[in-house]
Amino acid sequence: MFVVVGATGNTGSVVVETLLSKQQAVRVLVRSAEKGAGWKAKGAEVAVASLDDVPALIKAFEGARGVYLLVPPNYGAEAWLADQRARMDRAAEAVRNSEIQHVVFLSSVGGHIAGGTGPIRAASYGEHALGCVAKRLTILRPCYFMDNWAPVIGAAKAEGVLPTFIPPQAKIPMISTKDIGRIGAEQLMTGGHGKQIVEMAGPAEYSPDEVASALGQILGKTVTAQHAPLSAVVPTFKSFGFSGEAAKLFEEMYTAFSKGMIGYEHPDKLVRGRVTLQEVLRGMV
């Protein structure tokens, strides 16, 4: 039996689908029975629990060989970093007080860096907190999600521009959440040993210019990458409903990326995904 936290999200849903396709017993952790109804119909067991409820988490982990764990962010929280760290602490407490043997934790590229990485700081904290309590820990460190382009596809359709805080010609690693979920499920089934780091990227690196070109081909129109200044990060993210602290953390992250401060710890051991940028963009369009 494997437990999947975040089964209604992009990566968690793929973890569940992959495990079920391999005839593995799965228990999904959801906030309400309604959210788990679809998975129950597909053969998964459903546990209703909140990440803020440690006793319910411990019960949900009972009898499981491993758990796929992510801690969804509440970007509206005013003290965002403290809030996220507190949720990480509760998840770690549940792991420590359960018999779960293996934790596959969704972290981020740059998770090994102590500070100056914006919201990645919360993932780094989670790596440390779980590292102190998990019997076996597999840390997943994916790069920039290809799916992150979804919010600006509307601008590409309507205006032929692709807003980006990444320099248009800069090639960076990008990965599909489908690959992250598949690799996460595979790591669960492998069982893990000790503490492992799995750093991930897609099949190739892509620049915003290439994203714009691929979108243009799909849409049948010219799309141009439009470089936004880093000074626009905070007002942009606040317009999305992010708190002031969360928005400033994203400014810190984009600044660190622009200076080349965030990268892989073990680039020679990178695990490559299979899903191309074109496939992901076509699906989102």
GIMO-V530205 format. One record per residue. N is the residue number from 1. PHI is phi as a letter, one per 20 degrees, with the letter a starting at -180 (NA if undefined). OMEGA is omega in radians with two decimals (NA if undefined). BURIAL is 1 if it has 9 or more other ideal C-beta (glycine too) atoms within 8 Angstrom, else 0. Layout:
n=[N,N]
phi=[PHI,PHI]
omega=[OMEGA,OMEGA]
burial=[BURIAL,BURIAL]
This chain:
n=[1,2,3,4,5,6,7,8,9,10,11,12,13,14,15,16,17,18,19,20,21,22,23,24,25,26,27,28,29,30,31,32,33,34,35,36,37,38,39,40,41,42,43,44,45,46,47,48,49,50,51,52,53,54,55,56,57,58,59,60,61,62,63,64,65,66,67,68,69,70,71,72,73,74,75,76,77,78,79,80,81,82,83,84,85,86,87,88,89,90,91,92,93,94,95,96,97,98,99,100,101,102,103,104,105,106,107,108,109,110,111,112,113,114,115,116,117,118,119,120,121,122,123,124,125,126,127,128,129,130,131,132,133,134,135,136,137,138,139,140,141,142,143,144,145,146,147,148,149,150,151,152,153,154,155,156,157,158,159,160,161,162,163,164,165,166,167,168,169,170,171,172,173,174,175,176,177,178,179,180,181,182,183,184,185,186,187,188,189,190,191,192,193,194,195,196,197,198,199,200,201,202,203,204,205,206,207,208,209,210,211,212,213,214,215,216,217,218,219,220,221,222,223,224,225,226,227,228,229,230,231,232,233,234,235,236,237,238,239,240,241,242,243,244,245,246,247,248,249,250,251,252,253,254,255,256,257,258,259,260,261,262,263,264,265,266,267,268,269,270,271,272,273,274,275,276,277,278,279,280,281,282,283,284,285]
phi=[NA,d,d,c,e,n,f,e,e,f,e,f,f,f,g,f,g,f,f,f,f,e,l,e,f,c,d,e,d,c,e,b,f,f,f,e,g,f,f,f,f,e,o,e,e,d,d,e,a,d,f,e,d,f,g,f,f,g,f,f,e,g,m,e,e,b,c,e,c,c,d,g,e,d,f,e,f,f,e,f,f,f,f,f,f,f,f,f,f,f,f,f,f,f,f,f,e,d,e,g,e,b,d,d,d,e,d,b,g,n,f,e,e,f,b,m,d,m,f,f,g,f,f,g,f,f,g,f,f,f,f,e,c,f,f,c,c,d,d,e,c,f,e,g,f,g,f,f,f,g,f,d,f,f,f,f,f,e,c,m,c,c,f,b,e,e,g,g,e,f,e,c,f,c,b,e,f,f,f,f,f,f,f,f,f,f,f,f,f,f,n,m,b,l,d,c,d,d,e,c,b,f,f,b,e,c,d,g,g,f,f,f,f,f,f,f,f,f,e,m,b,f,c,d,f,d,f,e,f,f,f,e,f,f,f,f,f,f,f,e,n,f,f,g,f,f,f,f,f,f,f,f,f,f,f,f,f,f,e,m,e,d,a,e,e,c,f,f,d,f,e,e,e,d,e,e,g,g,f,f,f,f,f,f,f]
omega=[3.07,3.07,3.11,3.04,-3.11,-3.07,3.11,-3.12,-3.06,-3.11,-3.10,-3.14,3.11,3.06,-3.12,-3.13,-3.12,3.14,3.13,3.13,3.11,3.11,3.08,3.06,-3.05,3.00,-3.13,3.11,-3.10,-3.09,3.12,-3.14,-3.14,-3.13,-3.13,-3.04,-3.13,3.13,3.11,3.12,3.14,3.06,3.13,3.00,-3.08,3.02,3.13,-3.12,3.06,3.07,3.11,-3.07,-3.05,3.13,3.12,3.09,3.14,3.12,-3.13,-3.12,-3.05,3.04,-3.09,3.08,-3.08,3.13,2.95,-2.99,2.92,-3.14,-3.07,-3.11,2.97,-3.00,3.09,-3.10,-3.09,3.07,-2.93,-3.07,3.12,3.13,-3.12,3.11,3.12,3.12,3.05,3.14,3.14,3.09,3.13,3.11,3.12,3.10,-3.10,-3.05,3.08,3.11,-3.11,-3.04,-2.99,3.08,2.98,-2.99,3.09,3.11,-3.09,2.94,-3.09,-3.12,3.14,-3.08,-2.98,-3.06,3.12,-3.05,3.10,-3.08,3.09,3.10,3.13,3.10,3.10,3.11,3.12,3.09,-3.12,-3.09,3.14,3.12,-3.12,-3.00,-3.05,3.09,3.02,-3.05,3.02,-3.10,3.08,3.12,3.08,3.11,-3.13,-3.14,3.01,-3.11,3.13,3.12,-3.07,-3.07,-3.08,3.09,3.10,3.12,3.10,3.13,-3.00,-2.98,-3.12,3.11,3.10,-3.13,-3.13,3.03,3.10,3.10,-2.99,-3.09,-3.09,3.08,3.14,3.06,3.06,-3.11,3.08,3.07,3.06,3.11,3.13,3.14,3.13,-3.13,3.10,3.12,3.12,3.11,3.08,-3.09,3.10,3.05,3.08,3.02,-3.11,3.08,-3.12,3.05,3.08,3.13,-2.93,3.01,3.07,-3.10,3.13,3.02,-3.09,3.04,3.03,3.07,3.14,3.06,3.13,3.14,3.13,3.09,3.13,3.12,3.14,-3.07,-3.10,3.13,3.11,3.08,-3.10,3.07,-3.10,-3.06,3.11,3.13,3.14,3.10,-3.13,-3.07,-3.06,3.13,3.13,-3.10,3.06,3.10,3.07,-3.13,3.10,3.06,3.13,-3.14,-3.13,3.14,3.14,3.09,3.09,3.04,3.10,-3.12,-3.14,3.09,3.13,3.10,-3.10,3.13,3.13,-3.06,-3.10,3.13,-3.11,3.06,-3.11,-3.05,3.14,-3.13,-3.06,3.06,-3.09,3.05,-3.07,-3.00,-3.10,3.08,-3.12,3.11,-3.10,-3.14,3.12,3.12,-3.14,3.12,NA]
burial=[1,1,1,1,1,1,1,0,1,1,1,1,1,1,1,1,1,1,1,1,0,0,0,0,0,1,1,1,1,1,0,0,0,0,0,1,1,0,1,1,0,0,0,1,1,1,1,1,1,0,1,0,0,1,0,1,1,1,1,1,1,0,0,1,1,1,1,1,1,1,1,0,1,0,1,0,1,0,0,1,1,0,1,1,1,0,1,1,1,1,1,1,1,1,1,0,0,1,0,1,0,1,1,1,1,1,1,1,1,1,1,0,1,0,0,0,1,1,1,1,1,1,1,1,1,1,1,0,1,1,1,0,1,1,0,1,1,1,1,1,1,1,1,1,1,1,1,0,1,0,0,1,1,0,1,1,0,0,0,1,1,1,0,1,0,1,0,1,0,0,0,1,1,1,1,1,1,1,1,1,1,1,1,1,1,1,1,1,1,0,1,1,0,0,1,1,1,1,1,1,1,1,0,0,1,1,1,1,1,1,1,1,1,1,1,1,0,1,1,0,0,0,1,0,1,1,1,1,0,1,0,1,1,1,0,1,1,1,0,0,0,1,1,1,1,1,1,1,1,1,1,1,1,1,1,1,1,0,0,0,1,1,0,0,0,0,0,0,0,1,1,0,1,0,1,0,1,1,1,1,1,0,0,1,1]
